[in-house]
Amino acid sequence: MKIDGGCFCGHITYEAEVDPDKVAICHCTDCQINSGAAFGTVAGVVDDQFEVLSGTLKTFIKTADSGAKRELAFCPECGTRIYAKPADGQSEFFGLRAGTISQRDQLTPKYQLWMESALDWTMDLSAIPKFDKQR
C-alpha cells in the first residue's frame, strides 16, 4: 500500500510502501518510553521503499537487550519519531510509526509484540469512560 506522512511540525514529509498485514502494536519498553504511551503502533515498510521528501532526519542508534542495533529516526525540529530499522542494513523489520502516516485510519493492527512488557491495563480498555473530546 502506497502511503505518505510526516512529523508533527511538518518539517519531515515522506512517502513509502507498507504492508497492511504487517501493522503491529508493540508493547516493548523502548516503545513505551519513546512514545510516551503504553505501546507503539508500527507499519512494516516493504523492501526499504521509504523516501524522505522534505527535511532531514536525525538518527539515534539504540542497542537492544539482545545486542541488536536499531536506527531510530526523528524530526530534529519537533522530535516526532518516524521509524526504526536495523542499523546494520539487514532486512529485519523496518517499522514506520503509524501515527505519522496520513492513511493511518486504513492500517488496522494485525498482531501484538513484546507482550511480556505490556501494561496490564492495556488488555481491556472497555471499562474506562470515553469522551468525544477533551474534558
Buried (B, 14 or more C-beta within 10 A) or exposed (E): BEBBBBBEEEBBBBBBBBBBEBBBBBBBEBBBEBBEEBBBBBBBBBEEEBEBEEBEBBEEEEEEEEEEEBBBBBBBBEEBBBBBBBBEEEEEBBBBBBBBBEBBEEBEBEEBBBEEBBEEEBEEEEEEEEEEEEE
